[in-house]
Amino acid sequence: MNEWFSNTIKQALELEKVKFVEALEAMNEWFSNTIKQALEMIIELKKKKKKKKRSEFSRQEYTFQKGKTFPKAIQKLAKH
């Protein structure tokens, strides 16, 4: 990773004739954006997994199992 950064900065300095500080700022911005996107993707994946678990749980919660149990929602209403 360190070698990749070094090579990228060298290329930027050679090809674009930019100052070292400008190259570092560009790399920092790119890296920050990449990390931000990765974190957003992880959060979305976790949300999707949670939704799937909830929907599976809800289906199990509201289905009768061989007539032995009532759904939890009906049990809650019966208590009140």
Long-range contacts (C-beta under 8 A, 24 or more apart in sequence): none
